Amino acid sequence: MPTPGWMEVARVMSASELDRLIEEQHVALDASVKGNDEPLAKLWSRADDVTLGNPFGPFARGSGKVAETLKAAAAFYADGEATGFELLSKHVTADLAAIVEVERFTAKFVGRDDFAPLSLRCTSIFRREDGRWRIVHRHADPIMTARTPESVIQK
């Protein structure tokens, strides 16, 4: 078998760096359901084209709006913990990557005393910027079962 060329070595190194960022994202999501948005905010690109769609509202665009949305979302949680991440799909190129996961948590929502389970279907997109992977898009919603066509009609 031939020795891998520098492009193959660079691709493998890039993938392992991405895997580290995905693990950091999982740890940061655990902090988020404890009410702390800062670890997750640090992983995002500072570019104006970043977007975030979370379960609590419309899409946010731009690093400032994304940071505000992350902070507002974390404020809904207390005493939570990530209980699992199920990777469904992963696509990686030299400078762009995407993952599709089911994320599972348990948390107290502010104003409630009980813990509630939470499952989200999530898509995260990452981009290499200045030699480092950053989150540039994340969409998470709680749709985990089949729905009827009527369920998407806005009234």
Long-range contacts (C-beta under 8 A, 24 or more apart in sequence): 10-94, 11-94, 14-92, 14-94, 14-128, 14-133, 15-92, 17-132, 17-133, 18-92, 18-97, 18-126, 18-133, 21-126, 21-133, 21-134, 21-135, 22-99, 22-124, 25-124, 25-135, 26-82, 26-85, 29-82, 29-103, 29-105, 30-80, 30-81, 30-82, 30-105, 32-70, 32-73, 32-74, 32-77, 32-80, 33-74, 33-77, 33-80, 33-81, 33-82, 33-105, 33-107, 33-118, 34-77, 34-78, 34-79, 34-80, 34-81, 34-107, 35-74, 35-75, 35-77, 35-78, 35-80, 36-74, 37-67, 37-70, 37-71, 37-73, 37-74, 37-75, 40-70, 40-74, 41-66, 41-67, 41-70, 41-71, 43-134, 43-135, 44-70, 44-134, 44-135, 44-136, 45-127, 45-129, 45-134, 45-135, 45-136, 47-129, 47-136, 49-136, 50-135, 50-136, 50-137, 51-136, 51-137, 51-138, 52-137, 52-138, 52-139, 53-138, 53-139, 53-140, 53-141, 54-138, 54-140, 55-120, 55-140, 55-141, 55-142, 75-110, 76-109, 76-110, 77-107, 77-108, 77-109, 77-110, 78-107, 78-108, 78-109, 78-110, 79-107, 79-108, 79-115, 80-105, 80-106, 80-107, 80-108, 80-115, 80-118, 81-105, 81-106, 81-107, 83-117, 94-128, 95-127, 95-128, 96-125, 96-126, 96-127, 96-128, 97-125, 97-126, 97-127, 97-133, 98-123, 98-124, 98-125, 98-126, 99-123, 99-124, 99-126, 102-144, 103-140, 118-142, 119-144
